[in-house]
Structures are given as structure tokens and as C-alpha cells.
Amino acid sequence: MSAGMTTGAQKMRDFYAMKKGAPIYHQEFGYYVMDRWKREGHVKDGDDLNALFGFDTPGKCHVGGLGWCEAALEPEFEVKVLEDRGEHELEQDHAGRHVLYFKNRRNGFMPEYVDHPVKDMLTWERDIKWRMDPQSPVRYAGMDKRVAHVKACEAEGQIICQNVIGGYMYLRSLMGPEELLYKFYDDPALIHACMEQWFDLADAIVTEHQKHIEFDELYFGEDICYKSGPLISPDMIREFLFPYYTQLYTNMKKRQAGSAKKLHFQIDTDGDCRPVIDLYASIGMTYMSPFEVASDCDVVEIRKQYPQLLMRGGIDKRVLAEGKDAIDRMVERIIPFMREHGGFIPTCDHGVPEEVAFDDYMHYRKRVHELGD
């Protein structure tokens, strides 16, 4: 271990180096069950979950500013209740969508998205495009503080990652999942206009970051797949997304020419990602997550086919609710094989669901340590 490098950072770097047999990095995707565990007294507000569940110290620093599940708007829309519908209320959210919620409740269920801000070129230019102006000084406020944080993480040996909302997730947040599919056919000029602005904003922010920071990874939150495969065809991915992806990734690599760092490229998508692995690899993808098991993504079988692909996820959230014997069978099949080959971080394939008993989850964490340390 290099001087100043934390244990978590070393384990994360072993993951990126695909070091065979190395101790795995311990983390989790997230939790939907936490309210239940708090009610049952297993977890209290303020508890150190890293210590409780045996997670590693940070090994990766995420640099934001370019959206997550919604477009990176500045300013965001005013959040306000538009209609009282008895047990429900219609709210305008920060992304300009009209969302139907249970009254006075915003979390723990899937809301209904009633309307989205972009319907045509007029609404795009009137309501959204100016909110994605790369020249807005607000975008760069606090840059010194952001860079200082990254430099501190880098001094610990952490992986430095630029997060960007992927093009499909971005378009979906603007138009809605159903209307977007029609727009690819009915208004391709609108799709390209939106993606051109996505690129202009992302490239401008990343350019500013790269004046001070060398990156190890470019990450796209994409969610372009569902249970049976991609939501749009490979040809449409190549036409509407890849020109912008390729240019952003190419520009990042050029600005780091001569760096000792390899610039990894991660695609994060739910659903059955198998049909698009080769497609995204063709433009440089080296890392994919989270391999949803309910969509037939088996990390052991995918590793056999793609021995050089970095992988995170692959733990079946449903099995965590089936008890200790089922958990044992799952982890004993996955962890030793994947650790032997390297380049794998086990996490639940989405947030840990409410059905998972605390004792069973703790048993899972214990077994992952036994097999992965």
C-alpha cells in the first residue's frame, strides 16, 4: 500500500486493476428497508452504518454537477403543489414534472408521473434549454471547495469519478418514458437538440474540472434496459446517443493525454443489460452495474463471457428475503468465483427491499466477509 493510501482506496484500486484473489471492496447499493429496521429497533438515527455492516472506508470520490436521475437544471423548477385530489396531491417537482403523490408523503412508493416539461421544440427552448446554459456562473460557484475535496480524496488514493446523467435517463426525465419513444420517430430533431445541449453542458463542466483534476472514471447513470433488454434499438442508440458519448469521452481522454491514469467508462443500467454489453464496449465501456438478477443477469455467467469487464452488483434482492439457507447458496456460488477472477464488487442489485429481515441481512454481510476478505 502506498504511503497515505487508505485500506478502502487500496481495495478499490485492486478492483479496478482486476487483481485476482484480492479482498473485495465492501459497500451496498442502498436501502428501502431502513424505516422498518428503525421501527424494529435494529438501527437508530445517527448510527454508523459502515461500522454496523462492515463496509470499507471510501475508495472512490464522485464529482457531480451534471445530474443524476434528472437533467442538470439550473435553476431547478419551483417545487409546489398544483392540485389537491383528496388522498393525493399533484406536485410540480424540481425537474418540472407533474407528479401524483399520496398527500404529505413523498417516499417509499413509486409515484405516478402525469406530465413532463418537454413536448416539442417550443417547450424545450422556452422551459428547459436556458436552464442548461454552460455559461451560467452559478454552475461554477464553489469550484474551489469542490476541487479541494477531490484533492483530499486523491491524496488518500481514491478513484476520482465524474458522474453524468446518461442520455437516455436525461431524455426520459424531460419527456417521459412513453412519449420519448414516440419522439425518436416523430421528432428526431428535438432529440438531437436536447442531446447537443447535454453534450455542451457536460463538456464545459468537465473541461473546467479537468483544469484541476485528473479522472479515473466517467460514469453514466443510463437505465436504458428493462426486463427483456434495451428500451430502444441498437441502431437508435448509435444514432441518438453514441455521437455525443463518444465526443465527451474522447475529449476527456485528450485533456488527460500523458496521464498515467486509465480513464474507465461505466454504464449503470437496470434490467437485462446483456444485449448491450458489446454495444457499449464498442465505444470504450470498461465497467457495468448493477446486473439485475430478476432480469436474468447472472454475474458468474457474464464473467465467463466477459473476463475483462469490471462489474458491480449481482446480489439478488429477492434472495435476501428468503432466509439464511438461500443466502448461503447464493453467496457461496458467486463470491468465491468472482473473487478468484477479480474486478467484482458485490452489492444488492437495487436497494435492499422492505421484506428483508435485519438478522438475515446481517447474516448476508457476515458471509460476504467470510468469503471475500
C-alpha positions as CSV (number, residue, x, y, z in Angstrom):
1,M,0.0,0.0,0.0
2,S,1.3,3.4,-1.0
3,A,2.0,6.0,1.7
4,G,-1.1,7.9,2.6
5,M,-3.4,5.4,0.9
6,T,-6.3,4.1,2.9
7,T,-7.3,0.5,3.1
8,G,-10.6,1.3,1.3
9,A,-8.8,3.1,-1.5
10,Q,-6.3,0.2,-1.9
11,K,-9.1,-2.3,-2.2
12,M,-10.9,-0.1,-4.7
13,R,-7.7,0.2,-6.8
14,D,-7.3,-3.6,-6.7
15,F,-10.8,-3.9,-8.0
16,Y,-10.1,-1.6,-11.0
17,A,-6.8,-3.5,-11.6
18,M,-8.8,-6.7,-11.6
19,K,-6.4,-8.2,-9.1
20,K,-7.2,-11.9,-8.9
21,G,-8.0,-13.1,-5.4
22,A,-7.7,-9.7,-3.8
23,P,-10.0,-8.9,-0.8
24,I,-13.2,-7.5,-2.2
25,Y,-14.4,-3.9,-1.5
26,H,-17.5,-3.9,0.8
27,Q,-20.4,-1.5,0.1
28,E,-24.1,-1.5,-0.6
29,F,-26.3,-0.1,-3.3
30,G,-28.9,1.4,-0.9
31,Y,-31.8,0.6,1.3
32,Y,-35.6,0.7,1.1
33,V,-35.9,-1.3,4.3
34,M,-34.3,1.2,6.7
35,D,-37.6,2.6,8.1
36,R,-38.7,-0.9,9.0
37,W,-35.4,-1.7,10.7
38,K,-35.6,1.6,12.6
39,R,-39.1,0.8,13.8
40,E,-37.9,-2.6,15.0
41,G,-35.1,-1.0,16.9
42,H,-32.2,-2.5,14.9
43,V,-30.9,0.8,13.6
44,K,-31.1,4.2,15.1
45,D,-30.7,7.7,13.5
46,G,-27.1,8.6,13.6
47,D,-25.8,5.0,13.7
48,D,-22.6,4.4,11.7
49,L,-23.8,2.1,9.0
50,N,-20.3,1.5,7.7
51,A,-19.3,0.1,11.1
52,L,-22.6,-1.8,11.6
53,F,-22.5,-3.6,8.3
54,G,-18.7,-3.8,7.8
55,F,-18.3,-1.5,4.9
56,D,-15.0,-0.2,3.8
57,T,-13.7,3.3,4.1
58,P,-14.3,5.5,1.0
59,G,-12.4,4.3,-2.0
60,K,-14.0,6.5,-4.7
61,C,-14.8,10.2,-5.0
62,H,-17.7,11.2,-7.1
63,V,-17.6,14.6,-8.8
64,G,-21.1,15.8,-9.6
65,G,-22.6,18.9,-11.2
66,L,-24.1,17.0,-14.2
67,G,-27.3,15.5,-13.0
68,W,-28.3,12.1,-11.6
69,C,-31.8,10.7,-12.4
70,E,-32.9,14.1,-13.8
71,A,-31.4,16.7,-16.1
72,A,-28.9,19.0,-14.5
73,L,-31.1,22.1,-14.5
74,E,-30.0,25.5,-13.1
75,P,-32.2,26.9,-11.8
76,E,-34.4,24.0,-11.0
77,F,-38.2,24.3,-11.2
78,E,-40.1,25.5,-8.1
79,V,-41.5,22.6,-6.2
80,K,-45.1,23.3,-5.4
81,V,-48.5,21.5,-5.0
82,L,-50.6,22.1,-8.1
83,E,-53.8,20.3,-7.1
84,D,-55.4,18.8,-4.0
85,R,-57.0,15.5,-5.1
86,G,-58.2,14.2,-1.7
87,E,-55.9,11.4,-0.7
88,H,-53.5,12.5,-3.4
89,E,-51.8,15.8,-4.5
90,L,-50.3,16.7,-7.8
91,E,-47.0,18.4,-7.4
92,Q,-44.6,20.1,-9.7
93,D,-41.1,18.7,-8.9
94,H,-37.7,20.2,-9.2
95,A,-37.4,18.7,-12.8
96,G,-40.6,20.3,-14.0
97,R,-42.6,17.1,-14.0
98,H,-46.1,16.9,-12.6
99,V,-46.1,14.0,-10.1
100,L,-49.1,12.4,-8.3
101,Y,-48.2,11.5,-4.7
102,F,-50.0,10.4,-1.6
103,K,-50.9,13.5,0.3
104,N,-48.0,14.6,2.6
105,R,-45.9,11.5,1.6
106,R,-43.1,11.6,-0.9
107,N,-41.0,8.4,-0.2
108,G,-41.4,4.7,0.0
109,F,-43.5,4.1,-3.1
110,M,-43.5,4.7,-6.9
111,P,-45.3,7.9,-7.7
112,E,-47.3,8.5,-10.9
113,Y,-45.7,10.9,-13.4
114,V,-48.5,12.7,-15.0
115,D,-46.7,15.2,-17.2
116,H,-43.2,16.2,-18.3
117,P,-41.9,19.6,-19.4
118,V,-40.7,18.9,-23.0
119,K,-43.4,18.3,-25.6
120,D,-41.9,20.0,-28.7
121,M,-39.2,22.4,-29.7
122,L,-41.1,25.3,-28.3
123,T,-41.4,23.9,-24.8
124,W,-37.7,22.7,-25.0
125,E,-36.4,26.2,-25.7
126,R,-38.9,28.1,-23.5
127,D,-38.7,25.9,-20.4
128,I,-35.5,23.8,-20.4
129,K,-32.7,24.8,-22.7
130,W,-31.8,28.0,-20.9
131,R,-31.7,26.1,-17.6
132,M,-28.8,24.1,-19.2
133,D,-26.6,27.0,-20.1
134,P,-23.0,26.0,-19.7
135,Q,-22.0,29.7,-19.3
136,S,-24.2,30.2,-16.2
137,P,-21.8,31.4,-13.4
138,V,-23.9,29.5,-10.8
139,R,-22.5,26.3,-12.4
140,Y,-19.0,27.2,-11.3
141,A,-19.8,28.6,-7.8
142,G,-17.9,26.8,-5.1
143,M,-15.4,25.3,-7.6
144,D,-12.5,25.9,-5.3
145,K,-14.2,24.0,-2.5
146,R,-15.2,21.1,-4.8
147,V,-11.6,20.8,-6.1
148,A,-10.2,20.9,-2.6
149,H,-12.4,18.0,-1.6
150,V,-11.3,16.0,-4.6
151,K,-7.6,16.7,-4.0
152,A,-8.1,15.4,-0.4
153,C,-9.6,12.2,-1.7
154,E,-6.9,11.8,-4.3
155,A,-4.3,12.1,-1.5
156,E,-5.9,9.1,0.1
157,G,-5.6,7.2,-3.2
158,Q,-9.2,7.2,-4.0
159,I,-10.6,6.7,-7.5
160,I,-11.8,10.0,-9.0
161,C,-15.0,9.7,-11.0
162,Q,-17.1,12.2,-13.0
163,N,-20.8,11.4,-12.7
164,V,-23.1,12.4,-15.6
165,I,-26.7,11.6,-16.2
166,G,-26.8,9.3,-19.2
167,G,-28.5,10.5,-22.4
168,Y,-31.4,8.1,-22.2
169,M,-32.1,8.9,-18.5
170,Y,-31.8,12.6,-19.3
171,L,-34.3,12.4,-22.2
172,R,-36.7,10.4,-20.2
173,S,-36.7,13.0,-17.4
174,L,-37.6,15.7,-20.0
175,M,-40.3,13.9,-22.0
176,G,-41.4,10.8,-20.0
177,P,-40.8,7.2,-20.8
178,E,-43.6,6.7,-23.2
179,E,-43.6,10.0,-25.1
180,L,-39.8,9.7,-25.5
181,L,-40.2,6.5,-27.5
182,Y,-42.5,8.3,-30.0
183,K,-40.2,11.3,-30.3
184,F,-37.4,9.2,-31.6
185,Y,-39.6,8.5,-34.6
186,D,-41.8,11.6,-34.8
187,D,-39.3,14.4,-33.9
188,P,-35.7,13.3,-34.2
189,A,-34.6,16.9,-34.5
190,L,-35.9,17.6,-31.0
191,I,-33.9,14.6,-29.6
192,H,-30.7,15.8,-31.2
193,A,-31.3,19.4,-30.0
194,C,-31.7,18.0,-26.4
195,M,-28.6,15.8,-26.8
196,E,-26.5,18.7,-28.2
197,Q,-27.3,20.7,-25.1
198,W,-26.5,17.7,-22.9
199,F,-23.1,17.5,-24.5
200,D,-22.3,21.2,-24.5
201,L,-23.1,21.4,-20.7
202,A,-21.2,18.2,-19.8
203,D,-18.2,19.1,-21.9
204,A,-18.0,22.6,-20.4
205,I,-18.2,21.4,-16.8
206,V,-15.8,18.5,-17.3
207,T,-13.4,20.9,-19.1
208,E,-13.4,23.1,-16.0
209,H,-12.9,20.2,-13.7
210,Q,-10.0,18.9,-15.7
211,K,-8.1,22.1,-15.3
212,H,-7.6,20.9,-11.7
213,I,-8.5,17.2,-11.6
214,E,-7.3,14.0,-13.4
215,F,-10.1,11.5,-13.6
216,D,-10.0,7.7,-13.3
217,E,-13.6,7.2,-14.5
218,L,-16.5,8.6,-16.4
219,Y,-19.9,7.3,-15.1
220,F,-23.2,7.4,-16.9
221,G,-26.5,6.8,-15.0
222,E,-28.2,5.4,-18.0
223,D,-31.1,2.9,-17.2
224,I,-31.6,2.1,-20.8
225,C,-32.7,-1.5,-20.3
226,Y,-35.8,-3.2,-18.8
227,K,-36.6,-6.9,-18.0
228,S,-36.3,-8.1,-21.6
229,G,-33.5,-5.9,-22.9
230,P,-32.9,-2.4,-24.2
231,L,-35.7,0.1,-24.4
232,I,-34.6,1.3,-27.8
233,S,-32.9,-0.5,-30.7
234,P,-29.1,-0.7,-31.1
235,D,-29.4,1.4,-34.2
236,M,-31.2,4.2,-32.3
237,I,-28.6,4.1,-29.5
238,R,-25.9,4.5,-32.1
239,E,-27.8,7.4,-33.8
240,F,-29.1,9.4,-30.9
241,L,-26.7,8.7,-28.0
242,F,-23.3,7.5,-29.2
243,P,-22.1,10.6,-31.2
244,Y,-22.4,12.7,-28.0
245,Y,-21.0,10.0,-25.7
246,T,-18.0,9.3,-28.0
247,Q,-17.2,13.0,-28.2
248,L,-17.4,13.6,-24.5
249,Y,-15.2,10.5,-23.7
250,T,-12.7,11.4,-26.4
251,N,-12.4,15.0,-25.2
252,M,-11.8,13.8,-21.6
253,K,-9.1,11.4,-22.7
254,K,-7.4,14.1,-24.9
255,R,-7.3,16.5,-21.9
256,Q,-5.6,13.9,-19.9
257,A,-3.1,12.8,-22.6
258,G,0.1,11.8,-21.0
259,S,-1.5,11.0,-17.7
260,A,-0.7,7.7,-16.0
261,K,-4.4,7.2,-15.3
262,K,-6.6,5.0,-17.4
263,L,-9.9,6.6,-17.9
264,H,-12.6,3.9,-17.3
265,F,-16.1,4.3,-18.5
266,Q,-19.0,2.9,-16.5
267,I,-22.6,2.4,-17.7
268,D,-25.2,1.9,-15.0
269,T,-28.5,0.4,-16.2
270,D,-31.2,-1.7,-14.6
271,G,-32.9,-4.5,-16.5
272,D,-31.3,-7.0,-18.8
273,C,-28.0,-5.4,-19.9
274,R,-26.6,-8.4,-21.7
275,P,-27.8,-7.4,-25.2
276,V,-25.9,-4.0,-24.9
277,I,-22.6,-5.0,-23.3
278,D,-20.8,-5.4,-26.6
279,L,-22.6,-2.3,-28.0
280,Y,-21.3,0.0,-25.2
281,A,-17.9,-1.7,-25.1
282,S,-17.5,-0.7,-28.7
283,I,-17.3,3.0,-27.6
284,G,-15.0,2.2,-24.6
285,M,-17.1,1.0,-21.8
286,T,-15.0,-0.9,-19.2
287,Y,-17.4,-1.2,-16.2
288,M,-21.1,-2.0,-15.9
289,S,-23.6,-2.2,-13.0
290,P,-25.8,-3.4,-11.2
291,F,-26.7,-6.6,-13.1
292,E,-30.4,-7.1,-12.0
293,V,-30.9,-10.8,-11.3
294,A,-34.7,-10.7,-11.9
295,S,-33.8,-9.7,-15.5
296,D,-31.7,-12.8,-15.9
297,C,-28.3,-11.1,-15.3
298,D,-26.1,-13.8,-13.7
299,V,-22.7,-12.2,-12.9
300,V,-21.0,-15.6,-12.8
301,E,-22.1,-16.4,-16.4
302,I,-21.4,-12.9,-17.6
303,R,-17.9,-13.0,-16.1
304,K,-17.2,-16.2,-18.1
305,Q,-18.2,-14.4,-21.3
306,Y,-16.5,-11.0,-20.4
307,P,-13.4,-11.7,-18.3
308,Q,-12.1,-8.1,-18.5
309,L,-15.4,-6.3,-17.6
310,L,-15.5,-4.5,-14.3
311,M,-18.7,-5.5,-12.5
312,R,-20.7,-4.3,-9.5
313,G,-24.0,-5.6,-8.2
314,G,-25.4,-9.0,-9.0
315,I,-26.7,-9.9,-5.5
316,D,-30.4,-10.9,-5.8
317,K,-32.5,-8.7,-3.6
318,R,-35.3,-11.3,-3.5
319,V,-32.9,-14.0,-2.1
320,L,-32.0,-11.7,0.8
321,A,-35.7,-12.0,1.9
322,E,-35.7,-15.8,1.6
323,G,-33.7,-16.7,4.7
324,K,-30.2,-17.8,5.6
325,D,-30.0,-21.1,3.7
326,A,-30.9,-19.3,0.4
327,I,-28.5,-16.6,1.1
328,D,-25.7,-19.1,1.8
329,R,-26.4,-20.9,-1.5
330,M,-26.3,-17.6,-3.4
331,V,-23.1,-16.1,-1.9
332,E,-21.2,-19.4,-2.0
333,R,-21.9,-19.7,-5.7
334,I,-21.0,-16.1,-6.5
335,I,-18.3,-14.6,-4.2
336,P,-15.5,-17.2,-4.4
337,F,-15.8,-17.5,-8.2
338,M,-15.9,-13.7,-8.8
339,R,-13.1,-13.0,-6.3
340,E,-10.9,-15.5,-8.0
341,H,-11.3,-13.7,-11.3
342,G,-11.1,-10.1,-9.8
343,G,-12.9,-6.9,-10.8
344,F,-16.1,-7.5,-8.9
345,I,-17.9,-5.6,-6.1
346,P,-20.9,-7.4,-4.7
347,T,-23.9,-5.3,-3.9
348,C,-27.7,-5.8,-3.9
349,D,-28.9,-5.4,-7.5
350,H,-31.0,-2.4,-6.2
351,G,-31.9,-1.0,-2.8
352,V,-32.4,-3.7,-0.1
353,P,-36.2,-4.2,-0.1
354,E,-38.5,-3.8,2.9
355,E,-39.1,-7.6,3.0
356,V,-35.6,-8.3,4.2
357,A,-35.3,-9.2,7.9
358,F,-32.4,-7.5,9.7
359,D,-31.0,-10.8,11.0
360,D,-30.9,-12.2,7.5
361,Y,-29.2,-9.1,6.2
362,M,-26.6,-9.3,8.9
363,H,-26.1,-13.0,8.1
364,Y,-25.5,-12.0,4.4
365,R,-23.0,-9.3,5.5
366,K,-21.2,-11.9,7.7
367,R,-21.0,-14.4,4.8
368,V,-19.7,-11.9,2.3
369,H,-16.9,-11.0,4.7
370,E,-16.1,-14.7,5.3
371,L,-15.8,-15.3,1.6
372,G,-14.5,-12.0,0.4
373,D,-11.8,-10.9,3.0
